[in-house]
Amino acid sequence: MLALAPSVTTLALTPSVSAATLAPSVTTLALAPSISAATLAPYVSVLALAVVLAGAVARPFRLPEAAFAIPAAGAVLAVGAVTPEAVREEAERLGPVIGFLAAVLVLAKLCDDEGLFHACGAWMARWARRRPRRLLGAVFGLASLITAVLSLDATVVLLTPVVFATAARMGARPGPHAYATAHLSNTASLLLPVSNLTNLLAFTATGLGFTRFALLMLLPWLAAIAVEYGVFHRFFGRDLAAPATSAEPPEPVAPPLFALCTVAATLAGFGLASATGLDPAWAAAAGAAVLAVRALARRRTTPGVLVRSAALPFLAFVLALGVVVRAVVDQGLGSALAHVLPDGTSLPALLGAAALAAVLANLINNLPATLALVPLAAASGPGAVLAVLLGVNIGPNLTYAGSLATLLWRRIAQDHDQPVALGEFTRLGLLTTPAALIASTVALWASLRLLGG
């Protein structure tokens, strides 16, 4: 019995010793997934953003942008690149912007149903008097106004086909006028917070009211459009000198007064809502509701058409893109940009911020660039945020991938058998974009000195 005791004791202790020996290995195995996820998070974030942008550009099988953005947002959340709390913050930040965008898209579609864009085409043809240079001036004026008031989407989706039809009716070469809608959908979106999704994303960060935002951006808006107009006249000189072949201009078309009055009242509502602390989305929703009730009562539309005009898949894309960009920013992009983004609102600082925003917009598209840069620029005040907007709005005229509006315009041009050569697009962008960006930034600096901000 005594002889067996050591052996029994050894056997009894063996499991305990083995467990202690194995403990570090078990701990390592338990921690391995966590360590792996933390290591992969930056790479997954960058890959997710690349997939989202590639899907938005190529749209294989005509899938909506959301088909790529939503899984990408799920991937960055799954690997811990973005926290559930950060996702909630992005949803709260982007929620009002998405609601506003939906209301403006519905408003623009209903204005089209009322005949607003048809009347614009008739006016352009009559104003041009079979002279292509006058037609270009009419396109510049209408595209700038429509982009500012009804957003760049209205210019690309609704005005561009009208411009093609007007040029064909006149027998004018369509190139200069079609390119004008592409450039002005970006450049002319500087004026109002409602003109561009990038403006909506940055509006809250500026801390400005609706009217003050417009006053500060008025001079930059005019300067950028003036530069574009001058370059277009020289770049397309041969096309504009070619005579039109049509015989007579079309008969005048009465403008849809109810739609025009509703749009004017909606614009006034934007200013009033901003002054009283209400979200401008309520004014946009009210304007869209007025036209929707009228259209439904007259059976000119259906609830299904109204829902489709709100572009729900695109709204989901915007929200998912915000989550993916937040992950990329949190995983290192934010720190990198903070080191290169100039501080302050001196002229060199504003020029640097605008240039950085333009470069980033052409590298990763203007929506991600806005989401990444605006929070960083906000620390230097509203002037710095507005300089970033100059870069992300004007910069995309340099490349196809700079903005979703340009990509959409290219598809519309191809549908109208208008070739869009990469070389010509790029040459025109090189001539207009740097000059317009510098002129508008100097104008912004002057506005800030004159008006403060």
N, C-alpha and C positions, 0 to 999 in steps of 0.2 A: 504494500500500500504506500509506504513512504517512498519507495523507488519510483512509483508512477507519478507522484505529485508534480515534479518539475515538468514532466511532459504534458500533464493536464493543464498546468498553469501556462505553459508556452502556447498550447492550442487555444486556450481561452483568450490569451492576449493577442493572438495573431490577427483576428479580424479587426481589432481596435487599431493595431499598428498599421495594418494595410489601409484602413480608412484614412488615417492621418497622412499616410504616404500619398494616397491618391487625391487628397483634398485640393492641393494646388492645381492638379490636372483638371479636376471637375470644375473648379472656379474658372480656369482658363477657357474651358469649353463653354461655360455659361456666359462668359463675357465676350466671346468671339463674335457673335452676331451683332452685338452693340458696337464693338470696335469697328467691325466691317462696315456697318451702316454709316457710322460717323466719317469713316474714310471715303466712302463712296458718295456721300451727300453732295460735295461740290461738283463732282463729275456728272452725277445724275441730273443736277440742276441745269448745268450747261447743255447737256444732251437733250434734256426736256425742252429747253428754250429753242434749240436748233430744230428739233422735230416740229414744234409748233409753228415756227416761222417758215420752214420748208413746206409744211402742209398748207399754210395760208397762201404761200406763193404759187405752188403747183396745183393744189386742190385736185389730187388724183381721183378719178371716178366721180368728179364733181361733188365730192364730199364737202360738207360745211366745215368751216374753220374749227368749230367746236368739237368735231370728231377727233381732232388731234390735241386740242388744248385741254379738254376735260381729263382724258387718261394721263396726260403729262402732269396736270395738277395733282392727280391721285398718286402718281409715282413719287413726286417730290415730298408729298405728305407721308407716304409709306416709309421712305428711308430717313425721315426726320430732318430733311433739309429745310422744312418750314414747320412750325408748330401749329397745332389746332388753334391756339390763341391768335397767332399771326394771321391765319386764314379768316378767323372771325373779324379781326381788325380790317383786313382788306375788303371783306364783304360789307362791313359798315361804311367804309370809305367810298367804295365804288357803287354802293346801292343807289344813292341819289343820282349819281352820274348816269347809271344804266337806265333808271326810270326816266330821266330827262331825255336821253337819247331816244328811247322808245317813243315818247310823246312827239318829239321833233320829226322822227321818221314818218309817223302816222300823219302829222300835219302836212309834211311835204307831199305825201302821196295823195291826200285829199285835195290839196291845191292843184295838183296835176289833173285829178278827176274833174275839178271845176273848170279846167281849160286854161289855167294860168300859163303853162309852158307853151301851149299852142298859140296863145295870143302873143307870147314873147317871140316865137318864130316868125309870125306874120309881121310884127313890128320891126324885127331885124331886117327882113327882106325889103320892106318899104323904105326904111331908113337908108339902107345901103344904096338904093337906086342903081342896082347892077354894077356897083363899084366895089371890088373886093376889099380895098383899104377901108372903106366906110363900114363894111360888114365886120371887119376885124375890130374896129372901134366899138361897134354895137355888141359884139361878143364879149369884149373886155368889160364893157360897162355892165351888161346883164350878169355875166358870170361872177364879177366881183360883188355885185349886190346880192345875188341869190346865195352865193357861198357865205357871205357875212350874215344874212338873215335866216336862211333855211338850212344852213350847214353845207359842207362840201359834198356830202352824199347826194343832195339834191342836184348840185351842179354836174356831178359825174353821171348819175343814173338817169336823171330826168332832162337836164339841159343838153347834154352831149348828143343824144339822138336827134333832138330838135335842130341843133347846129348842123349836123350832117344833112338832114332833110332840107334845111334852108339853103345851104351851099349847093346841093344838087338842083334845087328849084331855080337858083340863079345861074347855074352853069359855071360856078366858081370852083377853083381847086380847094378841096376840103382841108388839106394839111394844116395851113396856118391857124385856121379857126378851131380845128379839133385839138391841136396841141395847146391852144389857148385855154380850153376848158380844163385840160390836164394840169397845166401849170397854175392856173388861178384857183383850182380846187384846193391847192396847197397854200400858195402865196396869199390869196385873198381871204384866207381863214384866220387872219391875225386880229380882226377888228373887235369881235364880240366874244364873250365867254361861250356863246351857243354856236359859234361858227365851226367848231372842230372838236372832236372828242378829246384831243390833247388839251385844248383850252379848258374844257369841262374838268378834266383831271387836275389841272393846275389852279383853277379858279379859287378854290377854297384856300389853297396854300398861299396865294397872294395876299389874302386878308383885305382885298379891295372890294368895293361895291361894284355893281354892274356898270353904272354910268362912269365911274372913275376908271375902271378897266378900259372902257371904250375910249375915253378921252386920252389916256396914256398911249393907247395903241393906234390912234387915228393917224398921226404923222408917220409911224413906221409902215402902216398899211398903205398909205398913199405913196410913200417912197418906193416900196417894193413893187407895187403895181406899175408905177411910172418907169422903173428900170426894165421890167418885163416888156412893157409896151414898146419902149425904144429899141430893145434888142430884137423883138419879133419883127418890127418893121424892116430892119436891116437883114436879118437872117432869112426871112421869107420874101425878100424884095422881088425876086423873079416871079414867084407865085402870085403875089399881090398885084403885080403889073399886068398879068394876063387878063384880057377882057372877059367879062362874063358873057354867056351866050343866050341867056333867057330874054324873052321879048318884053314882058310886062310884069311889074310886081304884083303880088296877090292882093286881093281885096282886103280892106282893113277888118280886123276882128275886134269886137268889143271886149275890153278886159273884164274879167270876173270881179265885179266890185265887192261882192260879199266876201270872197276869199281874200282880196286885198285888205279890206277893212278888218277882217279877223286877224290877219298877220300883223297889221299895224297895232291892233289892240293887244295882241300877244307880246309884241316888243315892248309896248308901254307897261304891260304886266311884269315883264322881266325886271325893268327898272324899279317898279313899285315894290315888287316882292323883295328885291335886294335891299331897298331902303328900309323896309319894315322887318327885316330879319327872316322872312319866309324863304324856303327853297324855291329857286326859279322853276323847278320841275312842275310846281303847281300851276304856274302861268302857262307853261307849255301844254300841260294836260288839259287845262281849260280851253285853250285855243283849239286843240285837236278835238275835244269833246263837242264844241260848237259846230265845227264842220262835219263831224261824224254824225251827229243827230240830224243835221240837215240832209246829209247824203243818204242816211238810212230812211228818213221820212220820204224822200223822193225816190227811193229804191234804186239809187245809183251805185250802191255798194252793199256788202253783206258783212255780218260780224266776222265771218271767216277771213274775208279779204282784209279787214282792219287788223286782225290778229297777225296775219302773214306780213303785212306792211310794217309791223313793229320789229321784224327781223329777230325773233326770239333766239334762234341759234347763234346769231352774231352777238347778242347780248350775253349769252352764256360763254362765248369765246372771250369776251372782254374780261369777265369775272375770272375765268380760269387762267387767262394770260396774266392777270394781276397777281394771282397766287404763284405762278411759275417765276415771274420777275422778282417777286418778294423773296423767293428761295435763292435766286441767283445773287441778289443784292446781299442777303444775309450771309451767304457763303463766300463773300470776298469781293464781289464787284463794287459794293458800296464803299468799302475802304479804299479800293484802288481809285475810284472816281473822286473821292473826297480829297485825295492827294493832288489831283490835277485840275480840279474845278477851281477857278479863281475866286477869291473872296472880294466882297464889296461891290460897289456900283460905279466905279470910275469907268471912263470910256475903254481903257485897255481890258479891264475886268469883264465888262459887258461883251466886248468883242471876243474875248477868250471863251466865255460861257456859251455864246451863240455858236462859235466855231466848233467847240467840243460837242455840243448838242447835235449839230448838223452831221458831224462825222459819225457819231454814235447812231443817229437815225438811219444812216445809210449802211451801217454795219449790222444792226440788229432790228431795224424798223423803228418808226417814230413812236409807236405806242409804248414798247418796252423802254425806249430811251427816255420818254417822259416820266414813266413810273419810277425809273431809277434815279433821274437827275433832280426832279422837282423837290423831293424832301431835303436833298442836300443844298440846293440853291435857296430854299426858304430861309435858311439861317442868315443869309445876307440881305433879306428884305424882298419886297415885291419886285423891285427893278431887276434883280438877278433872275427871278422866276420868269419874268416877261422876256428876258434875253434868251433863256432856255427855250421858250416858246417860239421865238424867232428862228432858232436853229432847227427845232423839230418840225416846224411848219414849212419853212422855205427850203431847208436842206434836202427833203425827199425829191425835189425836182431834178436832182443830179442822177439818180439811178431808179430803175424799175422798182426795186425792193424797198425803197425808202418809206413808202406808205402804202397801206392797203387801197387807198383811193386810186393811186396811180396804177396798181395792178388791175383793179376793176375797170378803170378807163381803158387800159390796153385791150381787155377782153371785148369791151363794147366797140372799140375801133376795129378790131378784127372781125366782129360780127357785121360791120358795115363795109367790109372789104377795103379798109384803109390800112396799108402796110405800115407797121411801126418798126422802123429799123433801129437797132441798138446804137449804131454809130451816130445817126442823126439825133436821136434822143439825147445821147451823151454829149454831143457837141453843143446842142442847144442848152443843156443843163450847165455845162462849163462856162458858157457865156453869160447866163442869167443868174445862176445861184450865188456865186461869190459876190458879184456886184450888188445884187438885191439884198444879200445878207449884210454887207457892210453898210449900204445906204440906210437900211431899216434900223440897224443897231445904232448908228449915229443919230438917226431921228429919235429913237427911244431915249438915248442919253439926253438929247435936247428937251424932250418932253418931261423927263424926270427933273431936269433943272428948272423948267418953266412952271410945272404944276406940282412938283414934289412927289414923293412916293418911295 
